[in-house]
C-alpha cells in the first residue's frame, strides 16, 4: 500500500473502467451515446448561434435559453469524449490533475444547470404573475448580474470538491468503476477518508439543489395558480405552452438527479453498472434534450 505522499507524485492516476459488469458488451453503447453527442453538440451550437445572430430573439427568455445551451455545451465537451473513448477502447487511465479538473467541471455544470433553471423560473414568474413589472424587473442588467452571481456561487460551492479529493491519500489500487471522475467514485478509492470529504456532496445538494428546487417549485405553483385565474382559454393555453418546455426540462433534470443520488445511496443493493449508467445519463440527457425541446416549443 502506498502512502499519502504519492498525492503529490506526477505518476498519480486513476483507471476508469466504464460500466462495471458490462465491459464485454459496453461497446454496443457507443452508437447511441455518439448520436447523443452529435445532437447535443450541434443542437446547442445551433441554438446559441440563432439567439446571438437573430435580433428579434434578443429578449430575456431567449438569453436564458442561450445561457443554458452554453452550460449544456460545456457538459457535452467535458464528458462525452471521455465516455466515447472508454466505450470504444475499454478502460482508460487518467492523470490525477485531469481527473480532478473533470470532477470540478461535472460538479460545476450540475450546479450551473440548477442555477440557470432557477433564473428561468423567476423570469416566467414575473412574466405571468407580474406582467406590468416585467420590463422594469427583467432587464439586461438583471440578466447580466444574475448570470454573474450564479456563476460565482456555483464556482465557490463546488471548488472544494476536487480540493478535498486531492488531499486524500490514495491506495495503490486506484480503480474507479465509472465513466468519468465523479466525486464519490474517486474518494471511494482513497486509503483514508474524512468526515468532510464523505459529506461534502450532500452539503452541496443542501446549499444548491434543495433551495433551487424549492424556489422553482414555488414559482411554478404561483404561475399555475395565476394562469388558472385567467378568464380567456386562449391566454391560458398560451401561458401553459410557454412554460411547458421549462417545466419538462426542470422535471427531467431534477428527477434524473434524484434517481442518481438514490442509486448512489443504495448501490450495494443494485447491479454496479446501474449507478454508472444513471450518473452518465444525468450529465448527457439534458444537453441532448434541451435544444430539441426548445426548438419544438418555440416557433421563433
Secondary structure as UniProt FT lines:
FT   HELIX           4..8
FT   TURN            10..11
FT   STRAND          13..16
FT   TURN            20..21
FT   TURN            23..25
FT   HELIX           26..28
FT   HELIX           29..53
FT   HELIX           55..57
FT   HELIX           60..89
FT   STRAND          92..95
FT   HELIX           96..129
FT   HELIX           131..133
FT   HELIX           134..137
FT   HELIX           140..167
FT   STRAND          175..176
FT   HELIX           183..187
FT   TURN            188..189
FT   HELIX           195..204
FT   HELIX           205..209
FT   HELIX           210..228
FT   HELIX           233..265
FT   HELIX           267..269
FT   HELIX           272..297
//
